Amino acid sequence: MKISTILDHIDSGHMALPEFQRGYVWNSDQVRKLFGSLYLRRPVGGLLVWATESKTATHRGDGPLAAGVVKLLLDGQQRMTSLYGVVRGKPPKFFDGNAKAFTGLRFHLELETFEFYQPVKMRDEPLWIDVTELMKKGTAGLGEFVTRLTAQPALAAKVGDYVGRLSRLLGVTDVDLHVEEVTGADKTLDVVVDIFNQVNSGGTKLSKGDLALAKICADWPQARDTMKAKLKEWAKADYHFNLDWLLRSVNTALTGEAKFQFLHEKSAEEIQDGLKRATKHVDTSLNLIGGRLGLDHDRVFFGRFGVPVMVRYLDQRSGPMNEKERDKLLFWFVQAGMWGRYSGSTESFIDQDLAALEGEDGGLDKLLEQLRLWNGGLRAEPGHFTGWSVGARFYPVLYLLTRMGESLDWGTGLPLRSNLLGKMSRLEVHHIFPKAQLYKRKFKRPEVNALANFCFLTKDTNLDISDRLPEEYFPEVEKAHPGALALQWIPADPALWKIENFRAFLEARKVLLAAELNRRMEELLHGDTKWLAGPASAVPVITAPSGGITSETEEEQLEAINEWMEEQGLPRGVLAFDFADSATGEQKAVFDLAWSNGIQEELSQPVAVLLNEGNETIGIASQAGYRCFTSIEEFRRYVETDILAGGSDA
């Protein structure tokens, strides 16, 4: 079938995308290479379509389908979207992605090469032809291009050659592509999705969550867009969740189970009702966690898979919660996050916790008892603050203490609660003993970036203190704001403020932090302290660096990777990923940025970006089956060649 005919079929609604297809993920370089191959009449592969009745077909986008049999693209989406975007000058109606990937393609008449528009290089250069302009005007507009060329005396002699090249470029839409059809009454959605995954074994396949969503969209086509809109709302509040996580919460509300298979038999009406209930309960949970615990953004939101359990709890109860019940639920959430309840086998632990809520004897108390038995105690010890880097399990705990308590900013003297406004009021990590001074005295990274050397201050105050030593600026803080040091759990002995006593300072502050944490947990229990009775939780033995983000610059670089991934239509990785023992939840290492289920979730190798890490962290990740990248450039090449190009065009 000619490319021009395929594009016409897309316009008329005879060809579209099935609802389960993911969005457009190609980049500009892939578009350029596609047009280069077509211009040279080299093979670019055929299309695989699912021929089915339009009245039963669920497709992406707002464009209506034609009556009768329609063809839904199973393999070829990226190529056809790119061709449509360049030839028509706009995305197709089923488009979901970054249109910049095919905007501004130019063709050089002398070199016969394709590049995207660069103003300095191409402005006022007649040999660079706007491909979209040429395609939209067609053969009838060739005369206009000839007139432009002949107006340049230096080019007049080669106008004949150039016209031949323009005609060859226009002929791209006459190229025939082989179209193979999947058809027949036996080709149910399940069968077609299986075929899709087989065809795209080297590219973007469907995870269990995608498959569940595909089946939901078969009955409720707007499901994906409705869920994405809610995810965008949370992202604006600085909570980044994905469809899988939201779908898990819908699943727990509707079925009381973690596994997606239990969603398959639910009707569209039930799914819509479940989503409405789940998002309401997620909003409630986020408001409680942000307002009462102060965990008000994504970087400190540990134990996120505890939220689907909270959703189930809130969905099964009736009437408003009183203060004690609310705080006990939050106590459970904090404890689950502190001890890494969901850092191992997430699905199985969610199922165990959901089961604890069921039955006559089910509820919060049973949930807490299960957590205590699993972890071996819920009371914190100073050793639990031995971790280092912003990926340490107790890093969010330090932030929580700052937000929940009466901590004051050392510059303004104002409380560091979660209602501060303004860009310069966003809390930043402050190294109490400055990094430069510690490195100068040969302290190692785990000590320099120890949790007990962290506190949180406003950006302005952090900048004002700069790299001065505590023995210099602590007296100034105490004079300006009496008691402000103690409210950030700074040891009172001035001898510990000297850099030669840095290690003793860390040990003394860990004692203060553990005492404050236990006090805050008792506060959440409103006197029902039996949950903190008995032996304390086992303290992990920290014998070697476990990796982690150690500077603002490194964190900015990793966040830039996530933004780039989103631009490619790919999922964000988890910053400071907590890699833990799947059975015990014990933290083994912190990976700077990770996709634990692979970039193609559940269907490709786990990936970790490890910047400035030692051999031990890289070894732990490699042994766990992660594909490790120690530079941003190396990671981007992998994504472009193995994921985006990857031999797949679905």
Stockholm file with secondary structure:
# STOCKHOLM 1.0

chainA/1-650         MKISTILDHIDSGHMALPEFQRGYVWNSDQVRKLFGSLYLRRPVGGLLVWATESKTATHRGDGPLAAGVVKLLLDGQQRMTSLYGVVRGKPPKFFDGNAKAFTGLRFHLELETFEFYQPVKMRDEPLWIDVTELMKKGTAGLGEFVTRLTAQPALAAKVGDYVGRLSRLLGVTDVDLHVEEVTGADKTLDVVVDIFNQVNSGGTKLSKGDLALAKICADWPQARDTMKAKLKEWAKADYHFNLDWLLRSVNTALTGEAKFQFLHEKSAEEIQDGLKRATKHVDTSLNLIGGRLGLDHDRVFFGRFGVPVMVRYLDQRSGPMNEKERDKLLFWFVQAGMWGRYSGSTESFIDQDLAALEGEDGGLDKLLEQLRLWNGGLRAEPGHFTGWSVGARFYPVLYLLTRMGESLDWGTGLPLRSNLLGKMSRLEVHHIFPKAQLYKRKFKRPEVNALANFCFLTKDTNLDISDRLPEEYFPEVEKAHPGALALQWIPADPALWKIENFRAFLEARKVLLAAELNRRMEELLHGDTKWLAGPASAVPVITAPSGGITSETEEEQLEAINEWMEEQGLPRGVLAFDFADSATGEQKAVFDLAWSNGIQEELSQPVAVLLNEGNETIGIASQAGYRCFTSIEEFRRYVETDILAGGSDA
#=GR chainA/1-650 SS CBHHHHHHHHHHTSEECBTTCCCCCCCHHHHHHHHHHHHTTCCCCCEEEEEEETTTCCBSSSCCCCSSEEEEEEECHHHHHHHHHHHHSSCCTTCCSCGGGGSSEEEETTTTEEEECCHHHHTTCTTEEEHHHHHHHTGGGHHHHHHHHHTSGGGGGGHHHHHHHHHHHHGGGGCBCCEEEECSTTCCHHHHHHHHHHHTTTSCCCCHHHHHHHHHHHHCTTHHHHHHHHHHHHHHTTCCCCHHHHHHHHHHHHHSCSSGGGGTTCCHHHHHHHHHHHHHHHHHHHHHHHHHSCCCSGGGCCCGGGHHHHHHHHHHCCSCCCHHHHHHHHHHHHHHHHTTTTSSSHHHHHHHHHHHHSSTTCSHHHHHHHHHHHHTCCCCCGGGGGCBSTTSTTHHHHHHHHHHSCCBCTTTCCBCCTTCCSGGGSEEEEESSCHHHHHHTTCCHHHHTBGGGEEEEEHHHHHHHTTCCHHHHHHHHHHHSTTTTGGGTCCSCGGGGSGGGHHHHHHHHHHHHHHHHHHHHHHHHTTCGGGGCSSCCCCCCCCSCCCCCCSHHHHHHHHHHHHHHHHTTCCCCEEEEEEECTTTCCEEEEEEEEETTTTTTTTSCCEEECTTCCHHHHHHHHHTTCEEESSHHHHHHHIIIIIIITTCCC
#=GC SS_cons         CBHHHHHHHHHHTSEECBTTCCCCCCCHHHHHHHHHHHHTTCCCCCEEEEEEETTTCCBSSSCCCCSSEEEEEEECHHHHHHHHHHHHSSCCTTCCSCGGGGSSEEEETTTTEEEECCHHHHTTCTTEEEHHHHHHHTGGGHHHHHHHHHTSGGGGGGHHHHHHHHHHHHGGGGCBCCEEEECSTTCCHHHHHHHHHHHTTTSCCCCHHHHHHHHHHHHCTTHHHHHHHHHHHHHHTTCCCCHHHHHHHHHHHHHSCSSGGGGTTCCHHHHHHHHHHHHHHHHHHHHHHHHHSCCCSGGGCCCGGGHHHHHHHHHHCCSCCCHHHHHHHHHHHHHHHHTTTTSSSHHHHHHHHHHHHSSTTCSHHHHHHHHHHHHTCCCCCGGGGGCBSTTSTTHHHHHHHHHHSCCBCTTTCCBCCTTCCSGGGSEEEEESSCHHHHHHTTCCHHHHTBGGGEEEEEHHHHHHHTTCCHHHHHHHHHHHSTTTTGGGTCCSCGGGGSGGGHHHHHHHHHHHHHHHHHHHHHHHHTTCGGGGCSSCCCCCCCCSCCCCCCSHHHHHHHHHHHHHHHHTTCCCCEEEEEEECTTTCCEEEEEEEEETTTTTTTTSCCEEECTTCCHHHHHHHHHTTCEEESSHHHHHHHIIIIIIITTCCC
//
